[in-house]
Amino acid sequence: MIFHGRVENHPCRTWDPARATLFYVPYYGGLHVSNKFRERNLTARDELDVSLVDFIQSQPWWQKHNGKDHFMALGRIVRDFTRKSGDRDYGAGRLLNFPAVKTMSFLIIERHPRNGKNQYGIPYPSYFHPSTWREMMRWQNKVRRFKRPYLFSFIGAPRRKAAIRNQFIRQCGESARCNLLNCGTSDGRSKCGQPSEVLRVMTESRFCLQAPGDSFTRRSTFDSVLAGCIPVFFSPHSAYTQYAWFLPEDRSSYSVYIDEKSKAARRIEKELMKVSSKKVMMMREKLIDLIPSLTYAHPNGTNIGFGDAVDVALVSLAKHVSTIIN
């Protein structure tokens, strides 16, 4: 919905389809999946997706390039749109598995790291949606001034399928250098739903642990960038294989990587203590530089004055489309 609002008011929008480089399909696929989550009748669950695909295929502008210049933005992870035909997987749709849309591009908060040829990772929305570059600059300067008494922090709840989270909670709880916000406790659940509490923990920390949960990626990654807290990843698929349009190729310039199966994952505090203060400052400054391009500006903003996540996605997608249709 944020993406739709931004492109409606975008200065590059044209009302003349003959002049368009890209065609945006404003379909809220994630909301539809959520709405049909408990639908046992698979035909009924897929009905709206099928109607949409039939409709866009019938349009003359689709037929011009067989949909190669069409794209959609999806606010749920790829698993929610790739149910196989006849599969009873409860809750998922089949939108991305329809042969007709394989030529389209999908901007999605989590792509398939190996099979997502036409999927492009875009940031999860965080808490900040500025309308002007002045608001952005004020926030960036504020992030530089935060005092960070904690070496690292972890915000999250235990996950049955992600045992490493339990290890983080234990390590963090045993360390005086860690700030833990356990979303699995009654008090923690309340605080984890409050942006001020989440950002407080992150702005007090130098490093933020980003453990895989129900899937590889986390919204928390983008909260930590907003807070200037250096993300620590334990799977390459949490960011490095996801957001190539948005993150520097040199991953060590803005993040720390620890293989979750390595011995280092069992002694996180010691590993992070090895990073020099000078390196920490350089990495934080890199994160602060990244904040604008990983942020979604307010949809009602005009003359925003900086390139936000939507701008980065549109420019990157336009370059990609120009190479495949020319």
C-alpha positions as CSV (number, residue, x, y, z in Angstrom):
1,M,0.0,0.0,0.0
2,I,2.9,2.3,0.7
3,F,4.4,1.6,-2.7
4,H,1.1,2.2,-4.4
5,G,0.8,5.6,-2.6
6,R,4.3,6.6,-3.6
7,V,4.0,5.7,-7.3
8,E,0.6,7.5,-7.6
9,N,2.3,10.8,-6.7
10,H,5.7,10.0,-8.2
11,P,7.1,12.8,-10.4
12,C,8.1,10.2,-13.1
13,R,4.5,8.9,-13.4
14,T,3.0,9.3,-16.9
15,W,-0.7,9.1,-17.9
16,D,0.3,8.1,-21.5
17,P,1.0,4.4,-21.7
18,A,2.9,4.9,-25.0
19,R,5.5,6.8,-23.1
20,A,5.8,4.4,-20.1
21,T,9.0,2.4,-19.4
22,L,7.3,0.5,-16.6
23,F,3.7,-0.6,-15.9
24,Y,2.8,-1.0,-12.2
25,V,0.1,-3.5,-11.3
26,P,-1.6,-2.2,-8.1
27,Y,-2.6,-5.5,-6.6
28,Y,-2.4,-6.1,-2.8
29,G,-1.4,-9.7,-3.0
30,G,-0.3,-9.9,0.6
31,L,-3.6,-8.7,1.9
32,H,-5.4,-11.2,-0.3
33,V,-3.3,-14.1,1.0
34,S,-4.0,-13.0,4.6
35,N,-7.7,-12.8,3.8
36,K,-7.8,-16.3,2.3
37,F,-5.5,-17.9,4.9
38,R,-8.1,-20.3,6.2
39,E,-9.8,-21.0,2.9
40,R,-9.8,-24.8,2.3
41,N,-11.2,-24.6,-1.2
42,L,-8.1,-24.1,-3.3
43,T,-10.1,-22.9,-6.3
44,A,-11.8,-20.2,-4.2
45,R,-8.4,-19.3,-2.6
46,D,-6.9,-18.7,-6.1
47,E,-9.9,-17.2,-7.8
48,L,-8.8,-13.5,-7.5
49,D,-5.2,-14.3,-8.6
50,V,-6.5,-16.1,-11.6
51,S,-8.8,-13.3,-12.6
52,L,-6.0,-10.8,-12.2
53,V,-3.6,-12.7,-14.4
54,D,-6.3,-13.2,-17.1
55,F,-7.2,-9.5,-17.0
56,I,-3.6,-8.1,-17.4
57,Q,-2.8,-10.6,-20.1
58,S,-5.8,-9.2,-22.1
59,Q,-4.5,-5.6,-22.0
60,P,-2.7,-4.3,-25.2
61,W,0.2,-2.9,-23.2
62,W,0.9,-6.3,-21.7
63,Q,0.9,-7.9,-25.2
64,K,3.4,-5.3,-26.5
65,H,6.3,-6.9,-24.6
66,N,4.5,-10.0,-23.1
67,G,4.5,-8.4,-19.7
68,K,8.3,-7.9,-19.4
69,D,7.8,-4.2,-18.5
70,H,5.1,-5.0,-15.9
71,F,5.7,-5.3,-12.2
72,M,4.0,-5.7,-8.9
73,A,5.0,-5.0,-5.2
74,L,4.2,-7.7,-2.6
75,G,4.3,-7.1,1.1
76,R,4.7,-10.7,2.2
77,I,7.5,-13.3,1.8
78,V,7.8,-15.4,-1.3
79,R,6.6,-18.6,0.4
80,D,3.2,-17.1,0.7
81,F,2.8,-16.9,-3.1
82,T,4.4,-20.2,-4.4
83,R,2.0,-23.0,-3.4
84,K,2.3,-25.8,-5.9
85,S,-0.7,-27.0,-7.8
86,G,-2.8,-29.3,-5.7
87,D,-0.7,-28.7,-2.6
88,R,-2.8,-28.3,0.6
89,D,-0.3,-26.0,2.2
90,Y,-2.5,-24.0,4.5
91,G,-2.6,-20.3,3.7
92,A,-0.4,-19.9,0.7
93,G,-1.4,-18.7,-2.8
94,R,0.0,-19.6,-6.3
95,L,0.4,-16.1,-7.8
96,L,4.1,-16.5,-8.5
97,N,3.8,-20.0,-9.9
98,F,1.4,-19.1,-12.7
99,P,3.4,-19.5,-16.0
100,A,1.9,-16.3,-17.5
101,V,3.5,-14.0,-14.9
102,K,7.1,-15.5,-15.2
103,T,7.9,-12.6,-17.5
104,M,6.8,-10.0,-15.0
105,S,9.0,-8.6,-12.2
106,F,8.0,-8.8,-8.6
107,L,9.3,-6.5,-5.9
108,I,9.0,-8.4,-2.7
109,I,10.2,-8.1,0.9
110,E,11.8,-11.6,0.7
111,R,12.7,-13.3,-2.5
112,H,13.6,-16.9,-3.1
113,P,17.4,-16.9,-2.8
114,R,17.9,-19.5,-5.6
115,N,14.8,-19.7,-7.7
116,G,13.7,-16.0,-7.7
117,K,14.8,-15.0,-11.1
118,N,12.1,-12.5,-11.6
119,Q,11.9,-11.5,-7.9
120,Y,13.8,-8.5,-6.5
121,G,14.1,-7.9,-2.7
122,I,12.9,-4.5,-1.4
123,P,13.1,-3.3,2.2
124,Y,10.6,-4.0,4.8
125,P,8.9,-0.7,5.9
126,S,10.3,0.6,9.2
127,Y,8.9,3.3,11.5
128,F,10.1,6.4,9.7
129,H,8.4,8.0,6.7
130,P,9.7,11.5,6.2
131,S,8.1,14.0,3.8
132,T,11.2,16.2,3.2
133,W,15.0,15.9,3.0
134,R,15.2,18.1,6.1
135,E,13.3,15.5,8.2
136,M,15.7,12.9,6.9
137,M,18.8,15.0,7.7
138,R,17.6,15.7,11.2
139,W,17.1,12.0,11.9
140,Q,20.5,11.1,10.5
141,N,22.2,13.7,12.7
142,K,20.3,12.5,15.7
143,V,21.5,8.9,15.0
144,R,25.1,10.1,15.1
145,R,24.7,11.6,18.6
146,F,23.1,8.6,20.3
147,K,25.2,7.2,23.2
148,R,25.5,3.4,22.9
149,P,26.3,1.8,26.3
150,Y,25.7,-1.7,25.1
151,L,27.9,-3.7,22.8
152,F,25.0,-5.7,21.3
153,S,21.3,-6.3,21.6
154,F,18.7,-8.8,20.6
155,I,15.0,-8.1,20.1
156,G,12.8,-11.2,19.3
157,A,11.0,-14.2,20.6
158,P,12.0,-17.8,20.7
159,R,11.1,-19.8,17.6
160,R,10.6,-23.6,17.5
161,K,12.1,-23.8,14.0
162,A,15.0,-21.4,14.7
163,A,16.8,-22.8,17.7
164,I,19.6,-20.2,17.3
165,R,17.2,-17.6,18.7
166,N,17.2,-19.5,22.0
167,Q,20.9,-19.4,22.0
168,F,20.9,-15.6,21.4
169,I,18.5,-15.1,24.2
170,R,20.6,-17.1,26.5
171,Q,23.9,-15.5,25.5
172,C,22.4,-12.0,25.7
173,G,20.8,-12.7,29.1
174,E,24.2,-13.8,30.5
175,S,26.1,-10.8,29.3
176,A,26.3,-7.4,31.0
177,R,27.2,-5.9,27.5
178,C,23.9,-7.1,25.9
179,N,20.5,-5.4,25.9
180,L,17.8,-8.1,25.6
181,L,14.2,-7.4,24.7
182,N,12.5,-10.8,24.8
183,C,9.3,-10.6,22.9
184,G,8.3,-14.1,24.2
185,T,7.5,-12.8,27.7
186,S,4.3,-10.9,28.6
187,D,6.2,-7.7,29.4
188,G,8.4,-8.1,26.3
189,R,5.4,-8.7,24.0
190,S,4.0,-5.3,25.0
191,K,7.3,-3.5,24.5
192,C,8.0,-5.2,21.2
193,G,4.9,-3.6,19.8
194,Q,6.0,-0.1,20.7
195,P,8.3,1.6,18.1
196,S,9.8,3.8,20.8
197,E,10.9,0.8,22.9
198,V,12.3,-1.1,19.9
199,L,14.3,1.9,18.7
200,R,15.4,2.7,22.2
201,V,17.1,-0.7,22.5
202,M,18.7,-0.4,19.1
203,T,19.9,3.2,19.5
204,E,21.6,2.1,22.8
205,S,23.5,-0.7,21.0
206,R,26.5,-0.8,18.7
207,F,25.4,-4.2,17.1
208,C,22.0,-5.7,16.6
209,L,21.7,-9.5,16.2
210,Q,19.5,-10.5,13.2
211,A,18.5,-14.1,13.6
212,P,16.4,-15.9,11.1
213,G,12.9,-16.6,12.4
214,D,9.9,-18.0,10.5
215,S,11.9,-17.2,7.4
216,F,15.3,-15.9,6.4
217,T,14.6,-12.1,6.6
218,R,13.4,-9.8,9.3
219,R,11.8,-6.4,9.4
220,S,14.1,-5.8,12.4
221,T,17.1,-5.5,10.0
222,F,15.7,-2.3,8.6
223,D,14.8,-1.0,12.1
224,S,18.5,-1.5,13.1
225,V,19.7,0.4,10.0
226,L,17.3,3.2,10.9
227,A,18.7,3.2,14.4
228,G,22.4,3.1,13.3
229,C,22.8,-0.2,14.9
230,I,25.2,-2.5,12.9
231,P,23.3,-5.6,11.9
232,V,24.9,-9.0,12.7
233,F,23.7,-11.7,10.2
234,F,23.9,-15.5,10.7
235,S,22.6,-16.5,7.2
236,P,23.6,-15.0,3.9
237,H,19.9,-15.2,2.9
238,S,18.9,-12.7,5.6
239,A,20.2,-9.8,3.5
240,Y,23.1,-10.5,1.1
241,T,21.2,-12.6,-1.4
242,Q,18.0,-10.5,-1.0
243,Y,18.6,-6.8,-1.4
244,A,21.3,-6.4,-4.1
245,W,19.8,-3.1,-5.4
246,F,20.0,-1.5,-1.9
247,L,23.0,-2.8,0.0
248,P,26.7,-2.3,-0.8
249,E,28.5,-5.2,-2.4
250,D,31.1,-5.0,0.3
251,R,29.0,-6.5,3.1
252,S,31.7,-5.9,5.7
253,S,31.3,-2.2,5.2
254,Y,28.0,-2.1,7.0
255,S,27.4,-5.5,8.7
256,V,29.0,-8.4,10.5
257,Y,28.5,-12.0,9.4
258,I,28.8,-15.0,11.7
259,D,28.0,-18.5,10.3
260,E,25.3,-19.8,12.6
261,K,26.9,-23.3,12.5
262,S,30.3,-22.0,13.5
263,K,32.0,-21.9,16.9
264,A,31.9,-18.1,16.7
265,A,28.1,-18.2,17.0
266,R,28.5,-19.7,20.4
267,R,30.6,-16.8,21.6
268,I,29.1,-13.7,20.0
269,E,30.3,-11.3,22.6
270,K,33.9,-12.3,22.1
271,E,33.6,-12.0,18.3
272,L,32.0,-8.5,18.4
273,M,34.7,-7.3,20.9
274,K,37.2,-7.9,18.1
275,V,35.8,-5.1,16.0
276,S,37.7,-2.0,16.7
277,S,36.1,1.3,17.7
278,K,37.4,2.9,14.5
279,K,35.8,0.2,12.4
280,V,32.5,0.5,14.3
281,M,32.4,4.2,13.6
282,M,33.0,3.7,9.9
283,M,30.3,1.0,9.7
284,R,27.8,3.2,11.5
285,E,28.5,6.1,9.2
286,K,27.9,3.8,6.2
287,L,24.6,2.7,7.7
288,I,23.6,6.4,8.2
289,D,24.3,7.0,4.6
290,L,22.1,4.1,3.7
291,I,19.1,5.2,5.7
292,P,17.5,7.4,2.9
293,S,17.6,4.6,0.2
294,L,16.2,2.0,2.7
295,T,13.3,4.3,3.9
296,Y,9.9,4.7,2.4
297,A,9.1,8.4,2.2
298,H,5.6,9.5,3.2
299,P,3.2,8.7,0.3
300,N,1.7,12.3,0.4
301,G,5.1,13.9,0.3
302,T,6.0,16.1,-2.7
303,N,9.5,17.4,-3.7
304,I,10.9,15.0,-1.1
305,G,14.5,15.9,-2.1
306,F,16.1,12.4,-1.6
307,G,15.9,9.0,-3.3
308,D,13.9,6.7,-1.1
309,A,13.4,2.9,-1.4
310,V,10.8,3.4,-4.1
311,D,13.1,5.5,-6.2
312,V,15.9,3.0,-5.9
313,A,13.6,0.2,-7.0
314,L,12.1,2.1,-9.9
315,V,15.5,3.2,-11.3
316,S,17.0,-0.3,-10.9
317,L,13.9,-2.0,-12.4
318,A,13.8,0.4,-15.4
319,K,17.5,-0.4,-16.1
320,H,16.7,-4.1,-16.0
321,V,13.7,-3.9,-18.2
322,S,15.6,-1.8,-20.8
323,T,18.1,-4.6,-21.2
324,I,15.5,-7.3,-21.8
325,I,13.2,-5.6,-24.2
326,N,15.7,-3.7,-26.3
